[in-house]
Amino acid sequence: MKSKKLFTPVLGALIVLALSLPVMAQSNAQSNTTIEGCLDGAIGNYTLTDRAGATYKLTGNAEQLNGHVGETVRVTGVVTSVVHVPGAMSEGTQTQPTLSVISLKKVSGVCNDANNIP
């Protein structure tokens, strides 16, 4: 009798978890962003400047990024926007949004002078 009482809540929890997995996977896929731009920097300090002149600090995948400095690349990742906290020491200072790199694809061997994009 005790096993039936334990089985029902466990089964219910597993069903709820199984039903929520597709929703969680969908929301993660929607948060990925692809940005094309000129890759600059060095290990630990990479940036990507897009056609509009917006600059993103890149994190992750340092080995992959290092081989493409000075090239036009298409980077897919998750963007973390700049957050200014009122009253914080950083209030009023402009910092770059961060792009956590998931994948990178070379578009062109060199960056173009016109906004760093061909």
C-alpha positions, 0 to 999 in steps of 0.5 A, spaced: 500 500 500 505 504 501 508 503 494 502 506 491 502 512 495 509 513 493 508 511 486 502 516 484 506 523 486 512 521 483 509 519 476 505 526 477 512 529 478 515 526 472 509 527 467 509 535 469 517 535 468 516 531 461 511 536 459 515 542 461 521 540 457 519 542 450 517 549 452 524 550 456 528 547 449 523 552 445 525 558 450 532 557 450 532 556 442 529 563 442 534 566 446 540 565 441 542 571 436 546 571 430 550 577 429 555 578 423 561 583 424 568 584 424 572 580 430 578 584 434 582 583 440 586 577 443 585 571 448 580 574 454 578 580 450 575 579 444 570 584 441 565 583 435 563 590 431 557 589 427 555 593 421 551 599 425 557 600 429 555 596 435 560 592 439 559 586 443 564 583 448 565 576 446 566 570 451 567 563 451 570 559 445 577 563 445 581 557 441 575 558 435 575 566 436 583 567 436 584 564 429 579 569 426 581 576 429 581 581 423 576 577 419 568 578 418 565 572 422 557 570 423 557 569 431 551 565 434 550 566 441 546 569 447 546 576 448 546 579 455 544 586 455 548 592 459 544 593 465 545 600 469 543 599 476 541 606 479 546 609 484 551 604 482 558 606 481 558 604 474 552 608 473 552 613 467 558 609 464 557 605 457 559 598 457 558 593 451 553 588 451 556 581 452 555 575 447 556 568 449 559 564 443 555 558 441 558 558 434 562 562 429 562 562 421 567 565 417 564 570 412 570 573 409 578 573 410 578 581 412 574 586 415 572 592 410 573 599 412 566 601 411 564 599 418 568 593 418 563 589 414 563 588 407 
